[in-house]
Amino acid sequence: MQSLDDLLATGVAGKRVLVRSDLNVPLKDGVIGDDGRIKASIPTLRALASAGARVVVTAHLGRPKGTVDPAYSLAPVAARLGELLGKPVAFASDVVGYSAQETVASLKDGEIALLENVRFEAAETSKDDAERGAFADKLASLADAFVDDAFGAVHRKHASVYDVAERLPHYAGGLVLAELTVLRKLTTDTDRPYAVVLGGAKVSDKLGVIANLLGSVDRLLIGGGMAYTFLKAQGHEVGKSLLEADQLDVVRGFLAEAEKRGVDLVLPVDILAADDFSPTANVVIVPATEIPADREGLDIGPQSRELFASKLADAKTVFWNGPMGVFEFDAFAGGTLAVAEALTKVDGLTVVGGGDSAAAVRKLGFSDDQFGHISTGGGASLEYLEGKQLPGITILES
């Protein structure tokens, strides 16, 4: 796999370099909720611009489903990117149309432009190879080389990730290489004890990664909404808590496999049970095995927080993906806060697996440097840990 350094070594002054960045930030009414992914994109863009390249950035935001939707415009991201770079970033109001062509043509050495949301083009995510390819031809015509720095999208066979790389000399950006380095440490020659903490809403989102991890981890801690399906699978009442009844047999299989392999599978022992899904709900702390029928669990309780922290205290490697509760409501952020604090005390590699986990630690006041690595690719990280082939990586290796 050729790297950004390999490209820079060839000399990029005056060359147009198309960079696929991951700028998929939380955005509401034009206000960016967490600019972590924008900050993560800076080193690669700055390196290219400093070397005299004419940098053309393409990225997606949300799921506009192939239509132009102003709510998903990257214009606010272009403004924030310029602030962080300390220089203006030109913004094209389309992806490969007149504005994009004019904007790219007007770039001078060392300047940067951002194209509009690539998912405004239906062909970007098309399942039809020819349709994606025709769009990739247009994107590729804007540049002389391609750098993929969007690890959060490498598990997608999309035009701006996969097909463009087939059409241009292609290189892995610094962010992609950093992510791969960390993830390889989680899958080969891992320092032990190795603990994984999984949370979030659904077991079904993490079936593959659980199945794969049971063969490699020492401890698997389960929190968040997915914990209630595990508790139900053990025969406990979970009240109105989130439950995937169609996954109960699968989860029973996980419990049996963990016991067979000697994996310490840890579930909450107490729960914050609320009478309503709201930030001001009435709450009682109950044993995890005795959730009242008229209440729903929205966070792990204080004993569970202590238990989880104790299971992480001597770990040498920890991967965490998914919050322990509804952290968006302050009343139910305590479990997620406790796990984050426990990770900051680990004497070893700690990896926060992107997505809601990354947003949560920043919302709760932690800085990125308190953890070994904060991934920019939640879904991509999980698929890598499942052992899946990632199209965006496969094409970079060709």
N, C-alpha and C positions, 0 to 999 in steps of 0.2 A: 504494500500500500504506500503510495507516494504521499508525502506530507506537505504542509504549507512551507516548511523550510526548504524542501526540494524545489518548490515553485519559485520561492524567493531567490534561490541560488541561480536560477536561470536568467534572472533579471526581468523585472516586471514594469519598469518605467515605460509609460506610454501605452501599456497593454490594458485591455478591458478585461477585468476579472469578475465573473459572476459568482457571488457568494450566497449560498443558501443558508440563511441564519434562522435561528429559532427566536422569534419575537412575539410568540403567542402568549401575551400577558393578559391578566385580568383587566378588563376595560368596561367601564360603565359611565354612560353620558360623557364620553370623551376623557374621563379621568382614569389614569393607570393606577390600579390597586397595588401592584407589586412589580417593580422594574428589574427584578433579579435576572431575568433572561436577557434583557437589554444590556445590562452590565456585563453579563457573561459573554456577549457577542463582541464586545469592544476590542479585546486584544488582537483578534484576527483581523478585524477591519483596520485597526490602527497600524498594524504591521504592514499590511498591503499599501495603505495610503502613504505611509512614511517612505516606502520604497518606490513611490511614484506611480503606482497602479491607478487606473481609473476604475473605481470600485462600484459595481452594480449589485445591490442587495435585493434578494427576493425572499419573501417570507409569507407565512399565513397567520391569520388571526381568527380564532373561533371556527364555526362551521356555517358559513353563509350559503352553502349548498349550490355553488356554481352561479349565483346571481349577485349583482351589485347591491350591497346593503350598507348604507352610510354608517350604521351602528358598528360595523366591523372594519371600517377604514383604518389603514395604518398611518394616517396623517398625524395623529397625536404621538405615535411611536417615533415617527421621523423627527418630530420636534424634540422629544426626549433624547433620542439618539444624538442629535446635534449638541444638546446641552452637555451630555456626558463626554462627547468627543472634543468639545470646545471649539467646534467649527460647524458651519452650516452643512446640512444634509439636504440635497435636492430631493424633491418628492414628485414622482410621476403619478398622475391621476388615473392611469390604467396600467395594465401588466405588460402587454406587448404591442399596444396600439400606438397612435400618433404621439401621445404625451411621453410614453416610455422611450420611443425612438428618438424624439427630439431631446429629451433629458439626457439620455446616454450620449448622444452625439455632441452635446455641449459640454460634457465633462472635460476638465483639464487634468493633467497629471496630479495625483494626490487627492483628487476630489472624490466624494462619495454620493451616490444617489440611491434612494429606496423606491422600489416599484410598489404599486398598490397591491393589496391583498391577493396573492396568487390563487386563492380559492374562490375569487370572484369569477374565475374561468372554470367552467364545468369540466373541461378536458383535463385539468390538473389531477383530479381524483378518478377519472374514468377507468372502468375495468377493460375498456377496449384499447388494446396496444396501439392500434393505428391512430386513434383519436388522441391519445396521450402523446404519441410520437409527433404528430403534426404540430401540436402545441409546443412540444419541446424543441422542435426545429426553430420556431419563432424566438423562444427564449435563448437558445444557443446562438442565434444570429446576432445577439446583442453583445457577445463576448468572445474572447480568445482563449479563455481557460475557465475552469469551474472549480470552486472550492466548496465542499460540503462541511459546514460548521454547525449544522442543526441536528444534534444527536436526538433531540426529541421527536424527530420525524423520520429517522432512518428505518423504522419498522414499517414504513408505508412505501408501497410501490407507486409513488406519485411522479408526475412528470418532472417537477422541479427537484426531486430527490434522486430518482433512478434514471429516467430517460435522457435528461440533459447530460448526465455523466457519460452516457454512451456516445454522445455527440461531440464532446470536448475533452481535451486533456484534463484529467480530474485528479484532485488532491483532497486529502483529509485535513480539515482545519484543526487548530489547536484544541478546541473544545471537544470535538469528536475523539481525538486521540487521548485526551485526558480522561474522558468518560470510559473509553475502552480499557485503559490502563487500570482504573479502579475496579471495573467490573470483572476483569480477569483475576484480580486479587480475591474477589468473592467466589470464584469458581475453581481456581487452581492454587495449590500451595497456600491455603488459607490458614492464617494463625488462629489457634483455638485456645479457649472455647469460642465457637462461632454461634452467635445468636441473631435471629431474625425476628423483627417485630412487624406484624402485619395488622393493619386496621382498615378503615374506610367502610363503605356501605355494604358491599356485596361479596360474598364468597365466590360467586360465579365469575367475577372479574379476575380472580387470582387462583383459579383451579390449577392451571398449568404450573404456576410457580410454586404452589404448595406441594404438588406432586413431585416436582423435581427437587425441591429443597429438602424434603424428608430423607433424601438419600445423602445429604451433605452437611446438614446443620446439627449442632448439639442441642440447641434450644429454639423452640418456635413459640413466640408469644402472640396471642391472638386477642385483639381488642376491637373497638369500633362496632359498627352495625353488624359486621360479619360474625362477631362473637356469639350473637344470639342464635344463629343457626347451629353453631357448635354446642351451645348449652341445650338447645332443643334436642339435638341428636343424642345427647346423654340422658334424655328423658325428663328434662326440667321445664317448668312453666316459664314462658318468656313474656306473658301478657300481650300488650299491643306493640312490642318491640319489632323492629325490622326483622323479617324472617323470610328465607328462601326455602319454602317447604319442598320444592322440587330438587333441592340439593342435599337433603338429609341423608340419603343413602351414601352419597359421595363422601360427605363429611364423616359418617360412621366409618367408612373405609380409611379415611385419613387418620382418625383416632386409633384404629386398629394397627395401621402401618407404623404410626409413631411409636406405639407400645412395642411392636415387634422389633423395630430398629433401635430402640433405646433412646429415642428422641424425647427430650423433656418438653412436652406440649403444654403450655401454660395458658389457662383461661382466667378471666376475671373471677374474683371471689366475692366481690360486692359491686353494686351498681347504683348509680343515681337514677332513680325511677321517677319520671315526671307524669303529671296528669294531663299534659298537653305538650305539643311540639311548639314551644315558644320560649323566648328568652326570659319570660317572667313566670314560667310554669311553677306550680307547687311541686316540691321535690322531697322525696324521702330516700334515705340510704337503706338498701335492703340486701340480704345475701343474694348472690348471683343465681342461686338455685331456688329462690323464692320471690320472683318478681310478681307483684299482684296482677291479676287478670285485667284490671282496668288502667294499668300504667305501662309506660314504655321506657326502656333504658336509653338514656341519652349520653352517658359517659360512664367510665369505670370509676369505682369508688375509692376512698382513701386507702383501704387495705390492699386493694389491687394495685394501686400506684406504688405502694411500698414493696409489694411482691415483685412487680415488674422491675423496679429499680434494683432489687436484690439479685434478680436473675441476670442483670446486665453488669453488675458491679465488677466482676472478675473477667468479663469477656475481653477477648483480644481483637475480635472482629464483630461489628454489628452493622446490619443493614435494616433500615426502617422505611416502610412504605405504608402510609395511611394513618390518619388521625385516630385517636382513641375514643373520641366523642364528637359532638357537634360543636367544634371549637369556635365556629362563627358566633355562637352565643357565649358570652363571657362566663355564664353560670356553668357551662359544660365544657370548658377549655382546660380544666384542671388535670385531667388524665393525660392529655397531649402535652401539657406543660411539664408534667412529671417525667414522661419518657424523654422529652428533649433535654431536661436537666440531667437525667441519668446518663444520656449519651455524652454530654459535655465532660463528664467525669471519667469516662472510659479511657484506660491506658492502652490504646490500640487504634485500629482503623474504624472510624465511624462514617457511615454513608447514609445520608438522608435522600430517599429515593424519589425526589422530584414531585411534581403535581401538588396536591393538597398538603403534603408533608412539608415541602419547601415553603409554601405560602404560610402554613401554620407557624413554623419556627420564626419567620420574620414578623408575622403579626404579633407573636408573643414576646417580641423584643430581643430575640437572639441574633447575633451577628454570624455571618457565614463562616468566619474563621474559628468559631467555637466547635466546628465539626470538621472531620477529616475531608469530607467532600459533600457538597450538595448537588445532586444530579439535576440536570435540566430536562431529563427525559423520563417521566414516570412510566408511561406505557412501553417505551423502548427498553428501559432498564428491566422491567418485569419480563418482557419477551426474551431478552438476552439471558436472564436467569432461568427461564424455562428451557433454554437450550435451542431456541428457534433461530433459524437463519434470518438475518435482518437485510432486506433488499438493498437499503442504502449503503450498508457496509460491504455486502457481497460485490456490488458494482464498483466500489472504490478499490477493492482488492484485485479487480480484473485488469 
